Amino acid sequence: MDTSAQTRHDVVIVGGGLVGASLAIALERIGVDVALVEATPAGALPSVFDERNLSFAEATVNALAALGVLQQLQAPGAPIRRIHVSRRGDFGRVRLEAADYGRTAFGQVVVARDFGQALEARLSGLTHLARYRPARFLGLGQGDAGSRMLRIGDDSGERVLSARLLVAADGTRSAVRAALGIDAEEHDYGQALFVARVRAERAPDGTAYERFGDDGPTALLPRADRHYGVIHGVAQADADAVAALDDPRWLARLQQAFGWRVGAFLESGPRGRHAALRVRAMRTTAARAVLVGNAAQTLHPVGAQGFNLGLRDALTLAELIEAGGDPGADALLAEYARRRQSDRERTLAFSDGLARLTADPAPLLRPLRSAGLLALDRLPALQALLVGGAMGYRGDVPQLCRGTQA
């Protein structure tokens, strides 16, 4: 390969979605020369920035405020002041109040589209960032001990980039992960997840609901526009039939799955459909390369842990790079893997266990689940463990997540 025309950067991030863009912003604070390879053209947002509702843990809110992203939101987020968890057919429920933990909120809900626009506004003001868009990752080149080379394709044809550190932030089906030869284990939960905006008789009051059933969860998240963001899990075999429902029948299905805690469901926006998968890369680093976000691990959305975990990946990496030296050094990447191990493994285990246990229809599990829900509702020590994880304080937490300026 002719490398004479290669362009050099300290860090090249492949993927301009939630985690990739957040990492680019975090690295700007350090003054690192960063390139962002994005699939979408200028003036457009990646498809992930749609009507989905993102649940930001308190640690995530702290970090995004420190990075100047939340200040760019055109529409305010909605605070999560309490959490209500139950399962259809089981006794017991869990009720968590932020005020009981000295907080006004556990976190907040932001519409993905609004968040994408805020990230774009912040990215557009960065001075140390080169953006290649629209561009696609084509493969790796032959680097040397001090760099990784990658080939990208854009409107000008093919070009070669050289990076001291290559970051894969290109999602669940990461092409960079595959090119690095990193295997991933995958589990299909056999569920389709339908996402929509709905209006109910009772406007949101800051309560986030998680209602489990045999086919998956039905979650209602409070939005700032007096609507709820709904995620409704159905068996994969029923997904086409649910997608074909007209709005009245769709709302009736939601009512049956969720119940009447917010009154009748009155109106629904367009529905999006997504597969429920668990994908875990067998390792998160390679020579001068690192995986972050969904490229490293994709979680079932139950418990709303995915982006929060991915952001902690990005901020931990930025924190280590800020400490100085070579951003792609073996020692730095080994320390990254060590620092992320506990949070990653515990969050994966929590999400996977919750998704499997709550959807299992076995009659013998019902009394065990009911006892567990009753215990969580009545034992403050158990609640505190759950709340700490839900707010993003699990494992080695980056400084920005703690509300501390790094």
C-alpha positions as CSV (number, residue, x, y, z in Angstrom):
1,M,0.0,0.0,0.0
2,D,1.2,3.5,-0.8
3,T,1.4,5.4,2.4
4,S,2.9,8.6,1.1
5,A,-0.4,10.4,1.2
6,Q,-1.4,9.3,4.7
7,T,-2.8,11.8,7.1
8,R,-1.6,11.5,10.7
9,H,-3.6,12.0,13.9
10,D,-3.1,11.2,17.5
11,V,-6.5,9.5,17.8
12,V,-8.8,8.3,15.1
13,I,-12.4,7.4,16.2
14,V,-14.4,5.4,13.8
15,G,-18.1,6.0,14.5
16,G,-19.8,9.4,15.2
17,G,-22.7,8.1,17.3
18,L,-23.4,8.7,21.0
19,V,-20.1,7.4,22.4
20,G,-17.8,8.3,19.5
21,A,-19.0,11.9,19.5
22,S,-18.8,12.1,23.3
23,L,-15.2,10.8,23.2
24,A,-14.2,13.4,20.6
25,I,-15.6,16.2,22.9
26,A,-13.8,14.8,25.9
27,L,-10.5,14.6,24.1
28,E,-10.9,18.3,22.9
29,R,-10.5,19.4,26.5
30,I,-7.0,17.8,26.4
31,G,-5.9,19.3,23.2
32,V,-5.3,16.0,21.4
33,D,-5.3,15.9,17.6
34,V,-8.5,13.8,16.9
35,A,-10.2,12.6,13.8
36,L,-13.8,11.4,13.6
37,V,-14.8,9.0,10.8
38,E,-18.6,9.4,10.4
39,A,-21.0,7.6,8.0
40,T,-23.4,10.4,7.7
41,P,-22.8,13.6,5.8
42,A,-22.7,17.1,7.2
43,G,-26.2,18.4,8.1
44,A,-27.5,14.9,8.9
45,L,-27.6,12.9,12.1
46,P,-26.8,9.2,12.5
47,S,-29.8,7.0,12.5
48,V,-29.4,6.3,16.3
49,F,-30.5,9.8,16.9
50,D,-34.2,9.1,16.4
51,E,-37.3,9.2,18.7
52,R,-35.8,6.8,21.1
53,N,-35.6,8.0,24.7
54,L,-32.2,7.9,26.4
55,S,-32.2,7.5,30.2
56,F,-29.1,9.3,31.5
57,A,-27.9,8.2,34.9
58,E,-26.8,10.9,37.4
59,A,-23.1,10.1,36.6
60,T,-23.8,10.6,32.9
61,V,-25.7,13.9,33.6
62,N,-22.6,15.1,35.6
63,A,-20.2,14.2,32.8
64,L,-22.3,15.6,29.9
65,A,-22.7,18.9,31.8
66,A,-19.0,19.1,32.4
67,L,-18.4,18.5,28.7
68,G,-20.8,21.3,27.7
69,V,-23.2,19.1,25.9
70,L,-26.4,19.3,28.1
71,Q,-26.2,23.1,27.8
72,Q,-26.7,22.7,24.0
73,L,-30.0,20.9,24.4
74,Q,-32.8,22.8,22.7
75,A,-35.5,20.9,24.6
76,P,-35.0,20.2,28.3
77,G,-34.5,16.7,29.7
78,A,-37.1,15.3,32.1
79,P,-35.9,14.4,35.6
80,I,-36.4,10.8,36.9
81,R,-37.5,11.4,40.5
82,R,-38.6,7.9,41.3
83,I,-38.5,4.4,39.8
84,H,-41.3,1.8,40.0
85,V,-40.5,-1.8,39.1
86,S,-43.1,-4.7,38.9
87,R,-43.9,-7.8,37.0
88,R,-47.2,-8.9,35.6
89,G,-48.5,-11.9,37.5
90,D,-46.0,-11.6,40.4
91,F,-46.6,-10.1,43.8
92,G,-44.5,-7.3,45.1
93,R,-43.0,-4.2,43.6
94,V,-40.0,-1.9,44.1
95,R,-40.4,1.8,44.6
96,L,-37.3,4.0,44.8
97,E,-37.4,7.7,45.6
98,A,-34.5,10.0,44.8
99,A,-35.3,12.1,47.8
100,D,-34.6,9.2,50.1
101,Y,-31.0,9.3,48.8
102,G,-30.5,13.1,49.1
103,R,-31.1,13.6,45.4
104,T,-33.6,15.6,43.4
105,A,-33.4,13.0,40.6
106,F,-31.7,9.7,39.8
107,G,-31.0,11.1,36.3
108,Q,-33.0,12.4,33.4
109,V,-34.6,11.4,30.1
110,V,-33.5,13.0,26.8
111,V,-34.9,12.3,23.4
112,A,-32.1,10.8,21.2
113,R,-32.8,13.2,18.4
114,D,-32.4,16.2,20.8
115,F,-29.2,14.7,22.2
116,G,-27.8,14.2,18.7
117,Q,-28.4,17.9,17.9
118,A,-26.7,18.9,21.1
119,L,-23.7,16.8,20.3
120,E,-23.5,18.2,16.8
121,A,-23.6,21.8,18.2
122,R,-20.8,20.9,20.5
123,L,-18.7,19.1,17.9
124,S,-19.0,22.0,15.5
125,G,-17.2,24.3,17.9
126,L,-14.2,22.0,18.4
127,T,-10.8,23.3,17.2
128,H,-8.7,20.1,17.4
129,L,-11.1,17.8,15.5
130,A,-10.9,16.7,11.9
131,R,-14.1,15.2,10.6
132,Y,-14.2,12.8,7.7
133,R,-17.9,12.6,6.5
134,P,-19.5,10.9,4.9
135,A,-16.9,8.2,5.1
136,R,-16.7,4.5,5.7
137,F,-14.1,2.3,7.2
138,L,-12.6,0.0,4.6
139,G,-9.9,-1.9,6.5
140,L,-6.6,-1.8,8.2
141,G,-3.2,-1.1,6.7
142,Q,0.2,-2.1,7.7
143,G,1.3,0.2,10.5
144,D,4.4,0.2,12.6
145,A,5.3,0.0,16.2
146,G,4.1,3.6,16.7
147,S,0.9,3.8,14.7
148,R,-2.1,2.1,13.2
149,M,-3.0,2.7,9.6
150,L,-6.6,2.4,8.3
151,R,-8.2,2.9,5.0
152,I,-11.4,4.9,4.6
153,G,-13.5,5.7,1.6
154,D,-15.2,9.1,1.1
155,D,-16.4,11.2,-1.8
156,S,-12.8,11.8,-2.9
157,G,-12.1,8.1,-3.1
158,E,-9.9,6.1,-0.8
159,R,-7.5,7.6,1.7
160,V,-5.1,6.4,4.4
161,L,-5.1,7.7,8.0
162,S,-2.4,7.0,10.5
163,A,-3.3,7.0,14.2
164,R,-1.3,6.5,17.4
165,L,-4.6,5.1,18.7
166,L,-7.5,3.7,16.8
167,V,-10.9,3.8,18.6
168,A,-13.7,1.5,17.4
169,A,-17.0,3.3,18.3
170,D,-18.8,1.9,15.3
171,G,-21.6,-0.1,17.0
172,T,-22.7,-3.6,17.6
173,R,-21.7,-4.9,14.2
174,S,-18.3,-3.2,14.5
175,A,-16.3,-3.5,11.3
176,V,-13.2,-2.3,13.1
177,R,-13.6,-5.0,15.8
178,A,-13.8,-7.6,13.0
179,A,-10.8,-6.2,11.2
180,L,-8.8,-6.4,14.4
181,G,-9.6,-10.0,14.7
182,I,-11.5,-9.7,18.0
183,D,-14.2,-12.3,18.5
184,A,-17.5,-11.5,20.1
185,E,-20.0,-13.7,21.8
186,E,-23.7,-13.0,21.0
187,H,-27.0,-13.9,22.6
188,D,-30.3,-13.2,20.9
189,Y,-33.1,-12.8,23.5
190,G,-35.7,-13.7,21.0
191,Q,-37.5,-10.3,21.5
192,A,-38.3,-7.3,19.4
193,L,-38.4,-4.0,21.1
194,F,-40.9,-1.4,19.9
195,V,-40.1,2.2,20.8
196,A,-42.6,5.1,20.6
197,R,-43.8,8.3,22.2
198,V,-47.3,7.9,23.9
199,R,-49.7,10.2,25.6
200,A,-51.7,9.0,28.6
201,E,-54.5,10.4,30.8
202,R,-52.0,11.2,33.5
203,A,-49.0,13.4,32.5
204,P,-45.6,12.3,33.7
205,D,-44.7,13.1,37.3
206,G,-41.1,12.1,37.2
207,T,-41.7,8.4,37.7
208,A,-39.9,5.8,35.4
209,Y,-41.8,2.6,35.2
210,E,-40.4,-0.9,34.4
211,R,-43.1,-3.5,34.0
212,F,-41.9,-7.0,33.2
213,G,-43.8,-9.8,31.4
214,D,-43.2,-13.2,29.8
215,D,-42.2,-11.6,26.4
216,G,-40.0,-8.9,27.8
217,P,-40.3,-5.5,29.5
218,T,-42.6,-2.6,29.0
219,A,-41.0,0.6,30.2
220,L,-42.4,4.1,30.5
221,L,-40.0,7.0,30.8
222,P,-41.1,10.5,31.6
223,R,-40.5,13.1,28.9
224,A,-40.5,16.9,29.2
225,D,-43.2,17.3,26.6
226,R,-45.9,15.7,28.8
227,H,-45.6,12.4,26.9
228,Y,-44.0,9.1,27.9
229,G,-41.3,7.3,26.0
230,V,-42.3,3.6,25.8
231,I,-40.2,0.5,25.2
232,H,-42.4,-2.6,24.7
233,G,-40.8,-6.0,24.3
234,V,-42.6,-8.7,22.4
235,A,-41.7,-12.3,21.4
236,Q,-39.8,-12.3,18.0
237,A,-42.5,-14.6,16.6
238,D,-45.2,-11.9,17.2
239,A,-43.1,-8.9,16.1
240,D,-44.5,-8.7,12.5
241,A,-48.1,-8.8,13.8
242,V,-47.4,-6.1,16.4
243,A,-45.8,-3.9,13.8
244,A,-48.9,-4.2,11.6
245,L,-51.3,-3.1,14.4
246,D,-53.1,0.2,13.9
247,D,-52.8,2.7,16.7
248,P,-55.9,1.8,18.7
249,R,-54.9,-1.9,18.8
250,W,-51.3,-1.0,19.6
251,L,-52.4,1.2,22.5
252,A,-54.7,-1.6,23.7
253,R,-51.8,-4.0,23.7
254,L,-49.7,-1.5,25.7
255,Q,-52.6,-1.1,28.2
256,Q,-52.8,-4.9,28.7
257,A,-49.1,-5.2,29.2
258,F,-48.6,-2.2,31.4
259,G,-51.8,-1.7,33.3
260,W,-53.5,1.5,34.4
261,R,-51.0,3.3,36.6
262,V,-51.0,6.3,34.3
263,G,-54.6,5.9,33.2
264,A,-55.6,5.1,29.7
265,F,-53.2,5.4,26.8
266,L,-54.6,8.0,24.4
267,E,-52.2,8.5,21.5
268,S,-49.0,7.1,20.0
269,G,-46.3,8.5,17.8
270,P,-44.6,6.4,15.1
271,R,-43.1,3.1,16.2
272,G,-39.5,2.0,15.8
273,R,-38.5,-1.6,16.0
274,H,-35.2,-3.0,17.3
275,A,-33.8,-6.5,18.1
276,A,-32.8,-7.3,21.7
277,L,-29.2,-8.6,21.6
278,R,-26.3,-9.1,24.0
279,V,-22.9,-8.8,22.3
280,R,-19.7,-9.0,24.3
281,A,-16.3,-8.6,22.7
282,M,-13.9,-11.1,24.1
283,R,-11.3,-8.4,24.7
284,T,-11.5,-4.6,24.5
285,T,-8.0,-3.8,23.3
286,A,-5.5,-4.7,20.6
287,A,-2.2,-3.2,19.6
288,R,-2.8,0.6,19.4
289,A,-6.6,0.0,19.2
290,V,-9.4,0.0,21.7
291,L,-13.2,-0.8,21.6
292,V,-15.7,1.5,23.3
293,G,-19.5,1.5,23.6
294,N,-21.6,-1.0,21.6
295,A,-18.5,-2.1,19.7
296,A,-17.2,-3.4,23.1
297,Q,-20.5,-4.6,24.5
298,T,-24.1,-4.3,23.5
299,L,-26.7,-4.8,26.3
300,H,-30.4,-5.6,26.5
301,P,-32.0,-2.2,27.1
302,V,-33.7,-3.4,30.3
303,G,-32.4,-1.1,33.1
304,A,-31.2,1.5,30.5
305,Q,-27.5,0.8,31.0
306,G,-26.1,0.8,27.5
307,F,-25.1,4.4,26.7
308,N,-24.3,5.1,30.3
309,L,-21.8,2.2,30.3
310,G,-20.4,3.3,26.9
311,L,-19.9,6.9,28.1
312,R,-17.9,5.6,31.1
313,D,-15.7,3.7,28.6
314,A,-15.0,6.9,26.7
315,L,-14.4,9.1,29.7
316,T,-12.0,6.5,31.3
317,L,-10.0,6.4,28.0
318,A,-9.9,10.2,27.8
319,E,-8.8,10.4,31.5
320,L,-5.9,8.1,30.8
321,I,-4.9,9.9,27.7
322,E,-5.0,13.2,29.6
323,A,-2.4,11.8,32.0
324,G,0.1,12.2,29.2
325,G,2.4,10.1,27.1
326,D,1.6,8.0,24.1
327,P,-2.2,7.5,23.7
328,G,-1.7,4.0,22.1
329,A,0.9,2.7,24.5
330,D,0.5,-0.9,25.6
331,A,0.6,0.2,29.3
332,L,-2.2,2.8,28.8
333,L,-4.4,0.2,27.1
334,A,-3.7,-2.4,29.7
335,E,-4.7,0.1,32.4
336,Y,-7.8,1.0,30.4
337,A,-8.9,-2.7,30.3
338,R,-8.2,-3.1,34.0
339,R,-10.1,0.0,35.0
340,R,-13.1,-0.9,32.9
341,Q,-13.3,-4.6,33.8
342,S,-15.4,-4.4,37.0
343,D,-17.9,-1.9,35.7
344,R,-18.2,-3.7,32.4
345,E,-18.6,-7.2,33.8
346,R,-21.0,-6.2,36.6
347,T,-23.2,-4.1,34.3
348,L,-23.3,-6.9,31.7
349,A,-24.2,-9.4,34.3
350,F,-26.9,-7.2,35.8
351,S,-28.6,-6.4,32.5
352,D,-28.4,-10.0,31.2
353,G,-29.6,-11.5,34.5
354,L,-32.5,-9.1,34.7
355,A,-33.6,-9.7,31.1
356,R,-33.5,-13.5,31.5
357,L,-35.0,-13.8,34.9
358,T,-37.9,-11.4,34.5
359,A,-39.0,-12.9,31.1
360,D,-38.9,-16.5,32.2
361,P,-42.5,-17.8,32.5
362,A,-41.6,-20.8,34.7
363,P,-44.2,-21.0,37.5
364,L,-41.6,-22.0,40.0
365,L,-39.8,-18.7,39.5
366,R,-42.8,-16.6,40.4
367,P,-42.6,-16.9,44.2
368,L,-38.9,-16.3,44.1
369,R,-39.2,-13.2,42.0
370,S,-42.0,-12.0,44.2
371,A,-39.9,-12.5,47.3
372,G,-37.1,-10.7,45.6
373,L,-39.2,-7.7,44.8
374,L,-40.6,-7.6,48.3
375,A,-37.1,-7.7,49.8
376,L,-35.9,-4.9,47.5
377,D,-38.8,-2.8,48.4
378,R,-38.3,-3.2,52.2
379,L,-34.5,-3.5,52.7
380,P,-32.6,-0.2,52.4
381,A,-29.2,-1.9,52.1
382,L,-30.4,-3.8,49.0
383,Q,-32.0,-0.7,47.5
384,A,-28.8,1.2,48.0
385,L,-26.8,-1.3,45.9
386,L,-29.4,-1.1,43.1
387,V,-29.5,2.7,43.2
388,G,-25.8,3.1,43.1
389,G,-25.6,1.1,39.9
390,A,-28.7,2.8,38.4
391,M,-27.0,6.2,39.0
392,G,-23.8,5.1,37.2
393,Y,-21.6,4.6,40.2
394,R,-20.3,1.2,39.6
395,G,-16.7,0.1,39.5
396,D,-13.9,2.7,38.8
397,V,-15.9,5.8,38.0
398,P,-14.3,8.5,35.8
399,Q,-13.8,11.9,37.5
400,L,-16.2,13.7,35.3
401,C,-19.0,11.3,36.2
402,R,-18.5,12.2,39.8
403,G,-19.1,15.8,39.1
404,T,-15.3,16.5,39.4
405,Q,-13.4,18.6,36.9
406,A,-10.6,16.4,35.7
